[in-house]
Amino acid sequence: MKKATLILFLCLSSWLLSSQNSSAQVTVAQKPQPPAQYMIPPPKPGLGYVLIPGHWIWSREHKIYVWVVPGWVPSKEDYTWAPGYWKEVPRGWKWISGHWERIDKKRWFSK
């Protein structure tokens, strides 16, 4: 039963991600909490992959934030993944999506 529930959840998350219905411009009164049940990410597919932690997306269709399970993506040369976070704004909380940040190579060589 747990396996079937996990597969259904992963399919729903994938569908929501691919539906292009996400936006980080919505504020909510209370900061949502991640699901209580911890989901173990799938095994690393090989070298050159970065784990993107579980995160929130806004579903316009359902008018709620939806939790997306962790997953592996190919790494980008000279970039590091900055995870998303909740930012308090005057009208509530706003989700700031995770994104790739360029690594400042000058910082490493200037020491």
N, C-alpha and C positions, 0 to 999 in steps of 0.2 A: 504493500500500500504506500509506504514512504517513497519507494522508487517511482511509482506512478505519479504521485503528487509532485515530486521533484521534476520529473520530465514535463508535466503539465505547466509548472511554474517557469521552467526554462523556455518552453515554447511560447508562452504568453509574453515573457520578457523580450525574447527575440522579435516577436511580432510587433510589440510596442516600439522597439528600437527602429525597426525597418519601416514603420508607418509614417515617418517624417512628421509626427505630431508633437514634437517636443520643443519647449521654449523655456528659457530660464528667467523670463521677465515677469513671472507671477509671484506675488508675495502671499504668505499665509500668516495667520494670527499666531500659531504655535509652531515651533520647529519640530518637524516629524522625526521620529526615532527609527533607526533601522530595525528590521524584523528581529524578534528575540531569538529566533532559531538561526544559528550560524551555519552558513553553507560553505562547505569545503570547495575551493576552486578546483577545476579539472587539472590533471597533471600537465606540467609544462611541456609544450609540444617540441621543444628543442632549444638550442642556443639562439640568442638573438631575439628573445621574446620578453615582454614586460607585463607583469600582472597589473591589470587595472582593477582596483578594489571595487566592491559593491558601491553603487551610487544611485542617486535619484534622478528621474526624468519627469517632466510634466506631461501628462496625457491630456490634451485638449478635449479629446472625445469623452473621457471619463471625469474630467475636471478634478483630478487628484494627482499627487505625486506618486510615482510607481517605483519601487525598488528594483534595481537591475543587479543581477548576480555578478560576482567577480568573473573575469575572463582574461585570457592571454591575447596580446596583440603584438605584431612585429615591432621591434624597437626602431627608433629613428636616430640615425647618426647625428651626433652633436646636440641631441635633445634629451630632456628628462621629463617624466610624467609628473605633473603637479595635480594631486587629487582635488576633487571638488570639495566644497565646504558650505555651510550655512552662514550667511552674513545677516546680522541684525540691521534692519533699516527702519526708518520712522514708522512705517505702517505694519511692521511685523518682521517676517523672516523671508529671505530670498536665497535660492540655491545658486551658487556660483559653480558652473560646470568645471570638471577637470579638463586639463589641456596640456599640450606639449609646450615646454619652455626651452628656449635655446640655452645651451650651456655656454657660459662666458669663458672661453679658453684663455683670455688674457689674464684672468684672475689666477689660473693654475700656474702660468709661466712667470708671473711677476714676483714670485717669492724667492 
